Amino acid sequence: MTSKDIFEELRNYCVEHADPENVKKSQRYFKEPYVGYGLTTAQTREKVKELSKFKELTPPIVIDIINMSLNGGMYEEISMSLLLLNNLSKQFSMDTFNSIAGFFEKGVTNWAHADILGMFMLPKFISQNIANTDDFIKWLKSPYKFQRRCVPVTFIKPMKVTKNVLPYIAAIEPLMSDAEREVHQGAGWFLREAWKINRRETECFLEKWKDTAPRLIMQYACEKMTSEEKKRFKKN
């Protein structure tokens, strides 16, 4: 089967299982318009599992499928094709990484797809020593907000492995002046996880930025603190 054949099977499944009522319900999770079929999570996972059995699947084939999905802009098509690529992580290479970097320009335009990448797929490039933090730091200057968001989200897993928060905190520091809400959420989420690992080092960083960082970053970063602890990081 070609990439086009697999994409058509994926699309036909989505059309057959479309649910207009679920489309309406799903919109509440997104700030931007939700354009999709209204499939359930179970339906999405079931089809991904089925398609993953195709012996023809390789990262280049799936990247081609992802590009077709991004061109169409349908939520579930993009989700399933990204999950298909995630299942091929043992075959990842720097070419795969570079292809992913191009997805944001083509149509990764919501937090859910960005977080499939940042939570699941991209940390594997670090754990497999294919890419390093410097490769992700380049993304901080991206014009695409969801690519910038992916950097702190990606760093959460390797930081939990090394238990060394400072290199990752230093890497994401440019985002403390970012203008986009979705980036603030990603940076704050990362700092909340860093605080769980090393409170002292993370709190020193938060002290430095408490008067100038976007409030949403601080809100997320301090979420697990007590009321008294949070007072230290309120803007003066």
N, C-alpha and C positions, 0 to 999 in steps of 0.2 A: 504493500500500500504506500502511496505517496503522501506527503504532508497535506496536500489538498484533499485527498480521500479521507484522511483521519479528521481533518478539520470539518469536512462536510458531515461525517458521522457525528461528531461532537455537536455541530449546529442542529442537525436533525433531531437529536435527542432533546436538546433544549426546546425546540419548537413543539415537539410532541408532549413535553411535560410542562409547558408554560401555564402559569396561573396568574391571571390579571389581579386577583385579590392580593396575592403575596407581593406583587409589584408595588401596590399601594402601601402595604405594610412596611416593606423594605425601605421606602423613601425616608422614613423617620430616622434612620441611622446615618443619613448622609446630608451634609450641608449642600453639596452640589447635586444636580439632578441624577436620580438613579435610573439608568436605562438598562433594562434586563428582561428576563423571562419570568422571574418569580419562583425559581427552583428552590427547594429546601436544601439545607446543608447535607442531609442524608442522600438526596438524589445526586448532588454534585460529587460527593465522595464515592458513591457507587459507580458512577460513570468513569471517574478518574481511575479507580481500581481496575475496571474492565479494560480501559484503553491502555493502561500501563503494561498489560500482558502482550501487547503487540511487539514482536521481535524487531520490527522495523524502526522502533523509536531509538533515536540517538539525540544528543543535545542539538546538533544543527537542524535535524528534522523538526524537533519540538520548537526551537527558536523560530523557525519558519511558520509553524502553527501559531505561535504567540503573536508574531507580526500580523498574521491574518486576523487574529482576534482583536488586536489593538486597532487595526484599521476599521473593523466593524463597530467597535465601541460597546459591545454588549457585555454586561457585567459578568454573567456566568461563563461565557466563552473565554474571557480573559482569565477568570479565576481558575477554571479547569486546566487551561493550557499552562498557566504558571505552576500549578500543582503537579502537572505531568513532568515539567522540567525539574522540579524539586526531587521527584522520585528517581532522577538520573544522576544524583549528586556524586556517585562514585566515578562518573565519567566527566566531571567538570574539569575545565582548563581555563587558562587566562583568556582564551578566545571566548569562552562562555561568559566570563566576567565582563569582558568588553561589550559583548552583545547585550547583556543586561543593562549596562550603563546607557545604552541607546533606547531602552524601552520608555524612559520618562518623556522624551521628546515625542514619541509616537503615540502615547496614550495612557500612561499610568497616572491617573488623575483623581484618585481617591485614597483615603487612608487605608482601606481594607487591602487593596492590591499592594500598596507600598509596604504594608506590614506582613503580607505573605513573603515578600522579598526580605525584609529586615529581620523578621522573627525566625524564619525557617531556612531560607535559601542562602542568603549572603553570609551568615556566620560560618557556613561550611567551607567557604573559600579561605577563611582564616584558619579554621581548625585543620584543614588539609594542606596548609602552607602554600596555597596557590596565590593568594593576595595577602597584603598586610595593611596595617593601619594607614600607612602613607598613601596607598592606593585609594582608600576611602576619603582621606583628607582632601584629595583633589575634588571630591564631590561637593565639598562645602561651598564652593564658588559656582555651583550649578545654577542656572536660571530657573530650574524646576524645583519647586518647593518640596515635592514628595521625594525627590532624589536627596535633597539636604536632610529631610526627616529620616531617611533610611540610615544615615550614618550613626546617630546615637542609638537607634533601635538595634542596629546590627551589632554594636559594641557590647550590648548587655550580656549576651551569652559568653563571649570570650573573657569578659571581665569577671564573670562568675567563676570561670575555670581558673584564671590566674590569681584571683583575689587581690589583684594589684590595680587600684582604681586610678591612681594619678596619671599614668600615660593616656588613659582614655578620656579622663576629664580634661587634660590639656588639649587633646585632639579636638574635642567638640566645643572648646571655648568660643571660637568665632560665632557659634550659633546663639550665644547669649545676647547678641545684638541683632538677631534676625527679625525681620518684619512680619513673618507669617505665623498665624495661629497654629497651623498643623505642625510646624517646626517647633514651636514652643512646647506643644504637647509631647513630641518625641524627645526633646531635650530634658524636659521635666521628668518624664518617665525614666529616662536613663539615670538622672541624678537621684531619683528616689531609690533605684536599685543599687546605685553606688553607695548611698547612705546606709543601706542595710549591711553592706560589706565592710565599710570603714567610715564610721560616723565622723571621727575627728578630721580626717582629710577632706571629706565631702563638706563638712560644715565650714571649714576654713575657706573653701571655694565659694560657698553660698554667702558667707560674710562679705567677701570681696565684691559680690555682684548684687547684693540685696537692694541697693538704692537705684540701680540702673537697669537691671534685667527686667524683661517683661513679667508682669505679675503672674501670668499663667504658668510660666516656667517654675517660679517659686512655689506656686500653689501645688503643682504636681510633685515637686521635689520634697516638699514638707508634709505630704499627705499622711505619712505614717507616724509623724511626730506627735507628741503630746501637745496640748494647748500651750503649756509653758514653753516648750521647746520652740514652737512656731513663732512665738513673740520675738525671739532673737533675730528673726529674718524678715521682720516687717520693715517696710521702707520708712526711713526717718523723715 
